[in-house]
């Protein structure tokens, strides 16, 4: 448990450092181009982005890619597999499952806390057997579990 907390802290510090550096660069450019007033506007926009982007961006990304929600009735075996893997990993919230209509072999997880999503491409569903698909899903669920999103 201590190792996981250390990993989570390191990820948080790295992310905070990168976002802070981008915010400082953005405000500096705003100051260079428009003076103090633009600096304040850029700083405010950056703070709003930091506060709201983690919640809004995943859903916008999923919609933009054309992914569709998968219901338990559409794929009970997939739901059962994700349910078992989620329980084994200790996830607090079951991820919303999405189907990405593309032949590419792709899967990704996104979102935070109760708003996590797991996107699976049509190519993966058609190409992989049950064990291979379970391995891919376990990998994505581990990203959710460790907040590597």
MARROSE-591285 format. One record per residue (C-alpha): x, y, z. Coordinates in steps of 0.001 Angstrom, whole numbers, padded with zeros to 6 digits, m for minus. Example, Ala and Ser with C-alpha at 12.3 -4.5 7.8 and 13.67 -1.06 7.14 Angstrom:
REM residues 2
<pt u="012300" v="m004500" w="007800"/>
<pt u="013670" v="m001060" w="007140"/>
This chain:
REM residues 149
<pt u="000000" v="000000" w="000000"/>
<pt u="002851" v="002365" w="000809"/>
<pt u="004414" v="001744" w="m002598"/>
<pt u="001143" v="002625" w="m004341"/>
<pt u="000818" v="005856" w="m002348"/>
<pt u="004397" v="006772" w="m003228"/>
<pt u="003673" v="006093" w="m006916"/>
<pt u="000514" v="008219" w="m006730"/>
<pt u="002403" v="011082" w="m005037"/>
<pt u="005168" v="011016" w="m007664"/>
<pt u="002577" v="011068" w="m010483"/>
<pt u="000747" v="013963" w="m008850"/>
<pt u="003963" v="015958" w="m008367"/>
<pt u="005063" v="015364" w="m011964"/>
<pt u="001659" v="016340" w="m013347"/>
<pt u="001453" v="019415" w="m011139"/>
<pt u="004943" v="020488" w="m012194"/>
<pt u="004199" v="020096" w="m015900"/>
<pt u="000869" v="021913" w="m015696"/>
<pt u="002379" v="024697" w="m013572"/>
<pt u="005200" v="025164" w="m016077"/>
<pt u="002679" v="025375" w="m018927"/>
<pt u="000593" v="027882" w="m016959"/>
<pt u="003657" v="030025" w="m016250"/>
<pt u="004685" v="029924" w="m019912"/>
<pt u="001166" v="030858" w="m021002"/>
<pt u="000973" v="033812" w="m018591"/>
<pt u="004467" v="034985" w="m019565"/>
<pt u="003503" v="034951" w="m023264"/>
<pt u="000294" v="036802" w="m022369"/>
<pt u="002310" v="039443" w="m020547"/>
<pt u="004739" v="039803" w="m023481"/>
<pt u="001961" v="040147" w="m026054"/>
<pt u="m000618" v="042182" w="m024184"/>
<pt u="000734" v="043504" w="m020930"/>
<pt u="m000506" v="043012" w="m017406"/>
<pt u="m004202" v="042808" w="m018350"/>
<pt u="m003564" v="039911" w="m020724"/>
<pt u="m001409" v="038243" w="m018078"/>
<pt u="m004397" v="038226" w="m015708"/>
<pt u="m006717" v="036883" w="m018416"/>
<pt u="m004280" v="034086" w="m019291"/>
<pt u="m003748" v="033250" w="m015616"/>
<pt u="m007516" v="033092" w="m015032"/>
<pt u="m008045" v="030927" w="m018111"/>
<pt u="m005259" v="028612" w="m016995"/>
<pt u="m006705" v="028228" w="m013505"/>
<pt u="m010165" v="027466" w="m014945"/>
<pt u="m008596" v="024874" w="m017239"/>
<pt u="m006823" v="023210" w="m014311"/>
<pt u="m010049" v="023100" w="m012299"/>
<pt u="m012443" v="021852" w="m014989"/>
<pt u="m010437" v="020025" w="m017674"/>
<pt u="m009944" v="016754" w="m015760"/>
<pt u="m013729" v="016334" w="m015527"/>
<pt u="m014801" v="017655" w="m018946"/>
<pt u="m012045" v="016641" w="m021354"/>
<pt u="m012471" v="012834" w="m021176"/>
<pt u="m016135" v="013007" w="m022197"/>
<pt u="m015397" v="015499" w="m024980"/>
<pt u="m012604" v="013265" w="m026275"/>
<pt u="m014809" v="010166" w="m026268"/>
<pt u="m017658" v="011950" w="m028069"/>
<pt u="m015277" v="013461" w="m030618"/>
<pt u="m013909" v="010010" w="m031471"/>
<pt u="m017425" v="008700" w="m032130"/>
<pt u="m017461" v="006123" w="m029342"/>
<pt u="m020812" v="004741" w="m028202"/>
<pt u="m021827" v="003520" w="m024747"/>
<pt u="m021978" v="m000253" w="m024368"/>
<pt u="m024888" v="m001467" w="m022243"/>
<pt u="m024925" v="m004730" w="m020256"/>
<pt u="m027606" v="m006070" w="m022606"/>
<pt u="m025389" v="m005523" w="m025648"/>
<pt u="m022407" v="m007408" w="m024255"/>
<pt u="m023051" v="m009289" w="m021011"/>
<pt u="m019791" v="m011273" w="m021234"/>
<pt u="m017728" v="m008092" w="m021608"/>
<pt u="m019551" v="m006482" w="m018673"/>
<pt u="m018998" v="m009563" w="m016546"/>
<pt u="m015288" v="m009570" w="m017398"/>
<pt u="m014879" v="m005869" w="m016558"/>
<pt u="m016943" v="m006296" w="m013373"/>
<pt u="m014750" v="m009145" w="m012116"/>
<pt u="m011513" v="m007341" w="m012995"/>
<pt u="m012752" v="m004122" w="m011362"/>
<pt u="m013664" v="m005937" w="m008154"/>
<pt u="m010329" v="m007784" w="m008046"/>
<pt u="m008401" v="m004549" w="m008495"/>
<pt u="m010387" v="m002770" w="m005791"/>
<pt u="m011940" v="m000083" w="m007984"/>
<pt u="m014511" v="001979" w="m006135"/>
<pt u="m016464" v="002870" w="m009290"/>
<pt u="m017318" v="000680" w="m012257"/>
<pt u="m016061" v="002303" w="m015478"/>
<pt u="m018491" v="003302" w="m018205"/>
<pt u="m017758" v="001108" w="m021223"/>
<pt u="m017565" v="002548" w="m024733"/>
<pt u="m017293" v="000918" w="m028153"/>
<pt u="m015062" v="002709" w="m030649"/>
<pt u="m016120" v="001788" w="m034210"/>
<pt u="m012690" v="001398" w="m035798"/>
<pt u="m010736" v="m001621" w="m037043"/>
<pt u="m007632" v="m000381" w="m035212"/>
<pt u="m006547" v="m002451" w="m032209"/>
<pt u="m006961" v="000088" w="m029428"/>
<pt u="m008199" v="000455" w="m025879"/>
<pt u="m007784" v="003287" w="m023411"/>
<pt u="m009117" v="004484" w="m020099"/>
<pt u="m009814" v="008054" w="m019128"/>
<pt u="m011515" v="010109" w="m016434"/>
<pt u="m011262" v="010431" w="m012680"/>
<pt u="m013001" v="008888" w="m009681"/>
<pt u="m016686" v="008214" w="m010414"/>
<pt u="m016334" v="009453" w="m014007"/>
<pt u="m013941" v="006825" w="m015356"/>
<pt u="m014449" v="005397" w="m018822"/>
<pt u="m012973" v="002433" w="m020635"/>
<pt u="m012979" v="002585" w="m024442"/>
<pt u="m012546" v="m000585" w="m026511"/>
<pt u="m012204" v="m000586" w="m030290"/>
<pt u="m014127" v="m002853" w="m032606"/>
<pt u="m010800" v="m004183" w="m033864"/>
<pt u="m009902" v="m005465" w="m030394"/>
<pt u="m013280" v="m007063" w="m029847"/>
<pt u="m013104" v="m008870" w="m033200"/>
<pt u="m009422" v="m009875" w="m033080"/>
<pt u="m008629" v="m010947" w="m029516"/>
<pt u="m009801" v="m014112" w="m027804"/>
<pt u="m011223" v="m014048" w="m024260"/>
<pt u="m007901" v="m014347" w="m022424"/>
<pt u="m006203" v="m011709" w="m024570"/>
<pt u="m009122" v="m009320" w="m024140"/>
<pt u="m009071" v="m009919" w="m020368"/>
<pt u="m005364" v="m009031" w="m020326"/>
<pt u="m005982" v="m005766" w="m022206"/>
<pt u="m008898" v="m004883" w="m019912"/>
<pt u="m006816" v="m005692" w="m016821"/>
<pt u="m004082" v="m003395" w="m018133"/>
<pt u="m006549" v="m000527" w="m018640"/>
<pt u="m008174" v="m001131" w="m015248"/>
<pt u="m004732" v="m000959" w="m013644"/>
<pt u="m004365" v="002524" w="m015171"/>
<pt u="m007674" v="003492" w="m013553"/>
<pt u="m006686" v="001911" w="m010226"/>
<pt u="m003376" v="003779" w="m010087"/>
<pt u="m004871" v="007007" w="m011486"/>
<pt u="m002472" v="006922" w="m014452"/>
<pt u="m004950" v="008801" w="m016580"/>
